[in-house]
Amino acid sequence: MAKLFYEIVQHDGGWAYKVGETYSETFPSHEDALRAAETAAAEQRVAGSTDGIQFEDAEGRWHDEVARGDDRPDTEVSD
């Protein structure tokens, strides 16, 4: 199972959460960013339905896969 780490950081004149190299929108306060990260992390853990997906890789090739609805990451928020 994958694990996603949400980190609260100063960003673009305010605060944001960061997962890997991706930043959220900017929030006016640390507390606002923390609440948004906790909400996003909780939503990532919610199971969905198993379904077919298509995606394009970096070389421009398309792939078909089955995405299991119960294959959700573990999440952690740190401030």
Z-matrix of the N, CA and C atoms (Angstrom, degrees):
N
C 1 1.450
C 2 1.530 1 108.59
N 3 1.302 2 115.66 1 135.89
C 4 1.467 3 121.38 2 178.42
C 5 1.528 4 109.97 3 -73.83
N 6 1.306 5 114.85 4 156.13
C 7 1.466 6 120.41 5 175.65
C 8 1.523 7 107.92 6 -127.58
N 9 1.320 8 116.68 7 130.15
C 10 1.459 9 122.88 8 178.04
C 11 1.525 10 109.00 9 -109.21
N 12 1.320 11 115.78 10 131.69
C 13 1.461 12 122.25 11 178.43
C 14 1.523 13 109.15 12 -107.37
N 15 1.311 14 116.31 13 123.28
C 16 1.463 15 123.65 14 176.31
C 17 1.519 16 106.90 15 -101.74
N 18 1.317 17 115.72 16 119.77
C 19 1.469 18 121.13 17 -178.42
C 20 1.523 19 109.23 18 -116.40
N 21 1.319 20 117.55 19 133.72
C 22 1.466 21 122.41 20 177.78
C 23 1.524 22 107.94 21 -88.02
N 24 1.346 23 115.52 22 125.61
C 25 1.467 24 120.70 23 -175.85
C 26 1.525 25 109.83 24 -138.76
N 27 1.340 26 115.46 25 156.21
C 28 1.461 27 119.76 26 170.70
C 29 1.520 28 107.72 27 -73.21
N 30 1.340 29 115.42 28 136.86
C 31 1.466 30 118.81 29 -175.53
C 32 1.521 31 110.37 30 -157.84
N 33 1.303 32 115.78 31 128.45
C 34 1.465 33 122.72 32 170.55
C 35 1.531 34 112.72 33 52.66
N 36 1.325 35 116.43 34 44.25
C 37 1.458 36 121.40 35 176.82
C 38 1.515 37 114.67 36 82.39
N 39 1.322 38 117.39 37 8.71
C 40 1.459 39 120.81 38 179.41
C 41 1.514 40 109.39 39 -153.76
N 42 1.316 41 115.94 40 -139.37
C 43 1.464 42 122.49 41 -178.10
C 44 1.514 43 109.29 42 -129.87
N 45 1.323 44 116.54 43 148.16
C 46 1.460 45 122.15 44 178.50
C 47 1.515 46 108.61 45 -146.63
N 48 1.303 47 115.50 46 168.73
C 49 1.466 48 118.40 47 167.09
C 50 1.516 49 107.63 48 -108.05
N 51 1.300 50 114.99 49 151.36
C 52 1.455 51 122.11 50 -175.09
C 53 1.525 52 108.11 51 -129.23
N 54 1.327 53 116.11 52 133.20
C 55 1.466 54 123.00 53 174.30
C 56 1.518 55 105.88 54 -123.46
N 57 1.326 56 116.35 55 112.64
C 58 1.468 57 119.33 56 -173.14
C 59 1.512 58 108.75 57 65.18
N 60 1.313 59 116.75 58 -123.13
C 61 1.463 60 121.71 59 177.97
C 62 1.526 61 112.50 60 -104.46
N 63 1.326 62 117.18 61 11.69
C 64 1.458 63 121.61 62 -176.25
C 65 1.529 64 110.41 63 -104.98
N 66 1.346 65 115.37 64 129.40
C 67 1.464 66 122.34 65 -179.91
C 68 1.521 67 110.39 66 -100.48
N 69 1.309 68 115.67 67 147.57
C 70 1.457 69 121.38 68 170.92
C 71 1.522 70 108.69 69 -77.46
N 72 1.305 71 115.19 70 -176.77
C 73 1.457 72 119.68 71 168.80
C 74 1.525 73 108.52 72 -64.19
N 75 1.311 74 116.24 73 164.83
C 76 1.468 75 121.46 74 179.98
C 77 1.526 76 109.59 75 -87.40
N 78 1.337 77 115.46 76 137.35
C 79 1.456 78 122.36 77 178.36
C 80 1.525 79 109.01 78 -114.86
N 81 1.343 80 118.23 79 152.70
C 82 1.463 81 120.27 80 -176.81
C 83 1.529 82 114.52 81 -70.54
N 84 1.329 83 117.42 82 -23.44
C 85 1.466 84 118.78 83 -177.45
C 86 1.531 85 110.88 84 -136.78
N 87 1.318 86 114.32 85 159.67
C 88 1.463 87 121.53 86 175.50
C 89 1.526 88 109.75 87 -59.06
N 90 1.321 89 117.10 88 -43.98
C 91 1.462 90 122.10 89 -179.16
C 92 1.527 91 111.54 90 -61.14
N 93 1.335 92 117.78 91 -41.46
C 94 1.468 93 120.75 92 178.01
C 95 1.526 94 110.71 93 -63.07
N 96 1.317 95 117.04 94 -43.00
C 97 1.468 96 121.10 95 179.73
C 98 1.521 97 110.55 96 -66.18
N 99 1.318 98 117.12 97 -39.47
C 100 1.458 99 121.50 98 178.98
C 101 1.534 100 110.77 99 -63.64
N 102 1.325 101 117.18 100 -45.19
C 103 1.471 102 120.43 101 178.32
C 104 1.525 103 111.31 102 -62.21
N 105 1.340 104 116.60 103 -41.26
C 106 1.467 105 120.34 104 178.95
C 107 1.529 106 111.06 105 -65.27
N 108 1.329 107 117.15 106 -39.64
C 109 1.465 108 121.07 107 178.31
C 110 1.521 109 110.73 108 -65.21
N 111 1.320 110 117.33 109 -41.51
C 112 1.471 111 120.73 110 178.99
C 113 1.529 112 110.76 111 -63.53
N 114 1.327 113 116.54 112 -39.29
C 115 1.466 114 120.60 113 177.75
C 116 1.523 115 110.64 114 -65.72
N 117 1.337 116 116.51 115 -47.51
C 118 1.471 117 120.70 116 -179.72
C 119 1.528 118 111.04 117 -62.47
N 120 1.318 119 117.14 118 -41.74
C 121 1.466 120 121.17 119 179.87
C 122 1.527 121 110.68 120 -63.53
N 123 1.323 122 117.11 121 -41.29
C 124 1.462 123 120.86 122 178.98
C 125 1.531 124 110.92 123 -65.18
N 126 1.325 125 117.24 124 -40.37
C 127 1.461 126 121.12 125 179.25
C 128 1.528 127 111.81 126 -65.79
N 129 1.321 128 117.96 127 -32.04
C 130 1.463 129 121.53 128 178.30
C 131 1.529 130 111.57 129 -64.32
N 132 1.316 131 117.30 130 -28.38
C 133 1.468 132 121.37 131 -176.57
C 134 1.525 133 113.73 132 -83.71
N 135 1.334 134 117.69 133 -10.16
C 136 1.458 135 121.50 134 -176.51
C 137 1.530 136 109.78 135 -75.63
N 138 1.327 137 115.64 136 126.72
C 139 1.458 138 120.94 137 178.47
C 140 1.525 139 110.58 138 -69.62
N 141 1.298 140 114.68 139 150.30
C 142 1.459 141 121.30 140 176.72
C 143 1.513 142 109.24 141 -123.62
N 144 1.323 143 116.10 142 -152.91
C 145 1.466 144 119.83 143 179.35
C 146 1.526 145 109.40 144 -103.91
N 147 1.310 146 115.81 145 149.76
C 148 1.457 147 121.08 146 175.12
C 149 1.521 148 107.43 147 -72.21
N 150 1.340 149 115.99 148 133.08
C 151 1.455 150 119.83 149 -174.53
C 152 1.520 151 109.90 150 -155.46
N 153 1.305 152 115.87 151 157.40
C 154 1.457 153 120.99 152 174.45
C 155 1.521 154 110.40 153 -79.21
N 156 1.321 155 116.17 154 140.53
C 157 1.459 156 121.02 155 177.12
C 158 1.520 157 109.30 156 -129.94
N 159 1.326 158 116.00 157 157.55
C 160 1.457 159 122.88 158 172.44
C 161 1.511 160 107.52 159 -125.28
N 162 1.340 161 116.06 160 142.46
C 163 1.455 162 119.18 161 176.11
C 164 1.520 163 109.55 162 -148.89
N 165 1.324 164 114.30 163 155.52
C 166 1.459 165 121.98 164 179.25
C 167 1.515 166 108.76 165 -104.16
N 168 1.326 167 117.74 166 131.04
C 169 1.462 168 120.57 167 179.53
C 170 1.530 169 110.26 168 -86.20
N 171 1.321 170 116.00 169 178.04
C 172 1.470 171 122.05 170 -175.86
C 173 1.531 172 112.37 171 -61.83
N 174 1.327 173 117.78 172 -24.13
C 175 1.467 174 121.69 173 179.50
C 176 1.525 175 112.88 174 -90.53
N 177 1.332 176 116.81 175 3.90
C 178 1.461 177 120.60 176 177.34
C 179 1.518 178 114.29 177 86.47
N 180 1.330 179 118.94 178 10.19
C 181 1.462 180 122.29 179 178.32
C 182 1.526 181 109.73 180 -90.70
N 183 1.323 182 115.73 181 140.05
C 184 1.458 183 121.51 182 178.87
C 185 1.513 184 110.28 183 -94.07
N 186 1.318 185 115.82 184 144.60
C 187 1.460 186 123.11 185 -179.13
C 188 1.520 187 109.57 186 -131.59
N 189 1.336 188 115.37 187 146.75
C 190 1.460 189 122.59 188 173.06
C 191 1.521 190 107.85 189 -112.04
N 192 1.327 191 116.53 190 133.16
C 193 1.459 192 121.90 191 178.30
C 194 1.518 193 109.63 192 -143.00
N 195 1.307 194 114.66 193 165.09
C 196 1.457 195 121.07 194 171.15
C 197 1.519 196 106.99 195 -104.68
N 198 1.318 197 115.95 196 123.36
C 199 1.467 198 121.72 197 177.86
C 200 1.521 199 107.75 198 -99.15
N 201 1.320 200 115.71 199 115.54
C 202 1.461 201 120.69 200 178.95
C 203 1.528 202 109.73 201 -71.12
N 204 1.284 203 116.46 202 129.93
C 205 1.463 204 121.28 203 -179.41
C 206 1.513 205 114.23 204 -68.21
N 207 1.342 206 116.33 205 -20.41
C 208 1.462 207 118.90 206 -179.38
C 209 1.527 208 112.58 207 -97.95
N 210 1.319 209 117.75 208 4.99
C 211 1.477 210 122.63 209 -179.53
C 212 1.531 211 109.26 210 -91.16
N 213 1.315 212 116.51 211 74.23
C 214 1.450 213 122.38 212 -174.50
C 215 1.528 214 109.80 213 -105.96
N 216 1.332 215 117.55 214 146.73
C 217 1.448 216 119.62 215 -179.79
C 218 1.523 217 113.09 216 -76.19
N 219 1.302 218 114.95 217 156.88
C 220 1.456 219 121.66 218 168.16
C 221 1.530 220 105.41 219 -82.11
N 222 1.307 221 118.38 220 144.68
C 223 1.465 222 121.05 221 -177.59
C 224 1.522 223 110.85 222 -128.93
N 225 1.325 224 114.50 223 152.49
C 226 1.468 225 120.83 224 177.29
C 227 1.523 226 108.21 225 -145.07
N 228 1.325 227 116.15 226 136.07
C 229 1.469 228 122.42 227 178.25
C 230 1.511 229 107.67 228 -112.04
N 231 1.342 230 116.19 229 129.99
C 232 1.469 231 120.24 230 175.15
C 233 1.518 232 108.69 231 -127.72
N 234 1.297 233 114.96 232 142.53
C 235 1.464 234 119.13 233 178.59
C 236 1.500 235 108.27 234 -119.95
